[in-house]
Amino acid sequence: MADKNQDSKPAQQPYDTESEESFDAKVLSEEIQEGAQDAPKVNSEDDYAASKQFSEAQGSESKASGSPDQFRDMAKQVKRK
């Protein structure tokens, strides 16, 4: 006797917008599987090189600004809950 609960395709789950995977990602994944959308092409070497340039630019721009007195004055203005 065959089990009626076993299908060739897994049961579709309703979209959970609270999960880590976004609604857009789920839709894109389905469209790629159906052939309606091409999978994105990733060039990790170029991405890595670009990230290094961004990281180096951020590091060279950091410098101290403001004075401790200004910080204390600002901290006094913050209301505690």
N, C-alpha and C positions, 0 to 999 in steps of 0.2 A: 504494500500500500504506500503510495507516494505521499510525502508531506506537503500539504497545501501552503505552508508558510514559507517554503523555500522557492524563491524566484531567481531568475537569471541575473536580475539587476537588484542592487541593494535598495532598500526602502529609502525614499527621500525624507530627509529630516527638515522640519520647518527652519527658516532662517532665525538665527539667534544673534541679534545685533549687540548683545552684551558680551559676546565671547571675544577672545583675542583676535580671531579672524573676522575682518570686516565684511559687511554685506557686499561691497564692491569686489572684494577679492573672491568671494564665493561665486558671484555672477561671472566674473572674468574666467574663473576656473571652469565653470560649466560651458561657457562659450568656446573655450579652447578645446575642451573634450568633444563638443559637438561639431567642431570645425568651422564655426562661425567667426572665430577670431584667431589670428596667428599668435603663437606664444612669443613673448618679448625676447629679444636677443640681448644677451648680457656680455659685455667685454670687461672682465674683472681686472685685467691689467690696466686699462685706461682709467677705470674707476679708482683703482688703488693709487695710481699716479696723481689723479686729481685730488684725492683725499689728502695725500701727503702735502701738496701745495697749499691746500686750505689750512691744514694743521700748522704748517710752518708760518703762514701768514698770521694766523691768530696768535701764535706764541711770540712773535716778534713785536706785536702791537701792545702787549700787556705792559702796563706800568702803573705805579701807584698814583692815585689821584685823591684830592681832598685832604682834609686834615682831621685828626682825631677829635678836635673840638666840634667840627661840623657834624661828625658822626654822633657824638654824644647829644648834641642839640636835636638831631633828627630822632634819635632813639627816645628822647624824653617826650616827643610829640606823639609817639605811637601809643594808642590806647590799649590797655590790656583787657582781655575778656574775663 
